[in-house]
Amino acid sequence: MLSLEAPAVAVLWQAALAHTHGIRLTPMLGVGLGLACWVVYLLDRTLDTYAVKSVAELDLRHVYYHRYRRVLLLGVIPPALVALGWMALYVIPEGVLWQAVSLALLVALYLASWSAQGSRVTRDVFISCAGLGGIMLISRMPIASGSKFTLSLFVLGVMALSFLRQLDIRMGNVLPKEMTAALLFAMGCTTSTRFFAMPETIAEPVLECVLLTLLFACNLHGITCREAGLQNDRRHTLLVFGTLGFVLGVLWCVELGVLQHALLGPARAALGVVALHSLVHGLRRRYSVDAYRVLADLVLIVPLPLAWW
């Protein structure tokens, strides 16, 4: 009910990635990631309650957020955002901060496109914040003035499409909600390691982010299938097998020396996640929706000791 499972998964995966890269992260980076993840989940689930016409359409978890949404929106989330702002200005390194701000803009677009459908005002506020924040971020980037102008025009174009309520439709057709959420979650988990590891090439950070995206997508899509009561979903089967193939490919490339050895630990843990997820999903008919959701989240963290091996 309190949405603490997602922050726990994010912080534990960040710690595992830091270990495999030989990085010592300050505890406040874990606190900041966990708090930011928690706030996003609170907003996501609270805004979902505005998109339905009747409380009867909500599941037990969303009924809880519907009941306490004023408390959350007025009494819980604002202090959490103030705490995040303080950490961003006085605790988090500047390099991590800029990556976090960029990710926050993408999260705002995500919330506006999928979670704020029930309130036009809320949706427009998210779009405005993301757009104005994006323009401010572009103005600080070390690129040519012409490139800044082009990027700013692109951001304004995205804002215009969003206000016309077309962005969410187009994004939904191109990239499912589960995959988008998984990508943003993976980017958050890898933000600190991307900054402190300072890789020689962009290949390893991208592959690491894709690896986590596929794992989290299996988790979210599996939960969606179980909640919908789908007995056989071909897309989920393809997603799991595709993830397995990608993990095995990364392991093979590491063994050949094509990829850095730092990817070996995450790939081993990912292989364990895929194996356990396949087992739990195969036995999904034996579990209730709530039990399946708990097991699906546990699957993401139980194999993490393999990253230290």
N, C-alpha and C positions, 0 to 999 in steps of 0.2 A: 504493500500500500504506500509506503514512504519512498519508493523508487530508489532504494539504496543499492540494489544489485548492480546497476550500470556503473555508478562511480567506483564500486569495489572492483569490477572487471577492468575498468580503465586504469586505475592506480596500480593494480597487480601486473597488468601487461606492460605498463610503463616501467615498472621496476625490473621486470624480466628483460626487457629490451636494453635498459641501461646496463644491466649485468653483462649481457652478451657483448655489448660494445665497450666494456671496461670503463664505464662512466659512473661517477659518484654524484648523484643528484641531491640537492638540498631538500629537506623534508617539505618545505613550503611549496615546492613544485608539485609534489604529490597532493598536498592539500588544495592547491589552486585548481589542479585538474579535476579532482574529485568534486569540489564545490561547483565548478563550471558545468561539469557533466550533470550534476544533480539539478541545477537551475534549469538547464535545457530540458531535462526530462519532466520537471514540474510544469514548465511552460507548455511543453508538447501535450501532456496529458490533460492539463487544465483547459487549454484552448480547444482540445478535441470535444469537450463537453458542450461548447457553444455551437458545434456543427450539427447537433441533433435536435429534433423538435420535441422529443419526449424522453423522460428519464428511463422509461421502459426499454429504450433502444440501447442503453449503456450496459456494459458488463459490470461485475461487482467492483472492480478496481476503479473504473471511471465514475461509478456512482459515488465513490468516496471523494474523488476530485470535484465532482459536481456539487457535493454537499459543502465542501470547504473551500471552494474556489475563491471566494472573496477574501478569506483569511490568507490564502496562499498568495494571491495577487497583490494584496495590500499590506500584509503583515510579515510574510516569510520571504518572498522573492526580492523585494526592495532592499532589506538589510543584507541579503546574500550578495546582491549586485554591488552594494557599497563596499563590502568586504573584498570582493573580486577587484573592484577599482583600486582599492588601497594596495592590494598585492601587486597589481599591474604596474602601479606608479613607483612603489618603493621596495618591492621584493624581487620580482621576476626580472631577469636580465633583458636588456633592450632587444636583443635578437629574438629571443623567445616571445617577447611582447608583440613585436610586429607580426610574427607568424600567427599568434593567438588572435590578434585583432582581425587579420585577414580571414581566419577561420570563423570568427564571430559574425562577420558580414555574410558569409555563406550560410551559417546557421540561421541568421535572420531571414534570408531568402527562403530557406527550407521551411521555417515556421510559417512564413507568410503564404507559401504555396500549398502547404498541406494541412497545417494545424489550425490556421486562423480563418477557415472558410465560413464559420458561423458568424463572424463579426467583421463587417467591411472596415469599420474604423480601426480595429486591432490589426487587421491585415495591412491596411494602408500605412499604419504607423511602422510596422516592421519593414515594409518596402522602403519607406522614406528614410528610416535610420540606416538601413543597409546601403541605399544609394548614396546618401550624403556622406556616410562614413567611407564608402568606396572612393568617392571623389577626393575626400581629404587625404586618404591613404595614397592615392595616385599622385597627389600634389607633393608628397614627401619622398616619392621614389626617385632614386638616382638615375633617371632616364632623360632622354631629350624632350624638349618642350612639345614637339610635334607628336611624339608618342603619348605624352601625357594627355594632349588634347584629344587624340583618337580614342584612347582608353576611356576618357571621361564621357565622350559622346556615346560609346558603347554602353556604359553604365546607365546613362540617361535613357537610352533606348530600351534597356531591360526594365527600367522603372516604368516607362510609358506602357510597355506591354503588360506589365504586372497590374497596373492600375486599370487596364482594360480587361482584367481577369482572363488573360489568354496564356500567361506564363505557366500557371499550374497545370493547364490542360496539355500544353505541349511537353512540359517536363514529364508529366505522368505517362505520356505515350513513349517517350524516349528512355527514361530511367525510372524504374519503379521506386516507390517510396522506401521499401526495405533496402534496396541497393544504395540509394542516396544517403539514408541514415547510417548505413554501415560504413560508407566512404567517409562521411564527416566524423564518425566515431573513431575510425582508424587514423585519420589525420590528427585528431586530438591526442590519441595515445602515442603517436610518434613525433609530436612537435618538439619536445625537449631533446630527444635523442638525435633528431635531424640537426639540431643546432649545435649540440655539444660534440657529436661524433666527428663532424667536419669531414665527410667522406670525399674521396678524391673525384669520384664520378657521381652522377645523379642516379645511376642504375640501381644501386643497392637500396637507397631510401625509397625509390619508387616501388621496387619489388617488395620491400618490407611492408609498405602501405597497402599494396594490392593483396598481399598475403592475409593481412588482418581484415581487410575489407571483405574478402571472400568468406572468412570464418564468421564474421559478424553477420554477413548476409545470410549464411546458412542458419544461424540462430534466429534471426528475425523472420525469415521466410518460413522456417519450420513452425514457429509460434503462430504465424498467420494462418498456415495450413491447418494446424490443430484447432485453432479457434473457429475456423470456418467449417470444421468437420470433414475436411477432404480426406478421403481414404488413400487415394493414389494421385499424386500430383507429379506429372512428368517434368515440369519445370524445376521442382525441388530436386528430383533425382538427377537431372542434368547439372544443376548447380553444385550438388555434393560431389558428383564424379568430376566435374570441371575443377573444383577446388582440390580434390585429391590429386588430379593430374598436375596441377600447378605446383602443389607442395612437393610432389615427387620430382618434378623438373628442377625446382630450386635445390633440393637435396643433391641431385645428380650433378648439377653445375658446381655446387660447393665442393663436392668430392673431386671433381675434375680440376678444381682451382680456377674456374672461370669467374666465380663469384667469391666475395670475401667470406672468410671463415665465421665472421660475426653473424651471418645469416643461418648458420647451422643450428644454433639453439632455438631460435624462433620457429624454424622449419620443423624441428623435431616436436616441439610443443604443438604446432599446428597439425602435424600428422596424428598426434594423440587426440586432438580436438575432433578432427574429422572422423576418426574411428569411433569415439564415444558418441558423437552426434548421430552417426549412422545407427548405432545400437539403440540409443534412446528413441530415435525417430521410428525405427522399425518396430518398437514395442509401444508406440504411442497410444494404441487402442486400450492398453491396460491402465493408462493414467488419465486422471481428470485434466482439464485444461490448466488449472492452477498448478497441479503437480508437474505437468509437462513443462510449463514455463520455468518452474524452479530448477528442474533437471537440465533444461536447455541452457540456463545460465551457469549452472555448476560445471557443465561440460567445458565451458570456456576457460575455467581456471584450474580444474583438477589436474590437467596435464602440464601445467606451467613448470613444475619442478624439472621437467625434461630440458627446459631452457638453461638450467644451471648445471646440467650433467655434461 
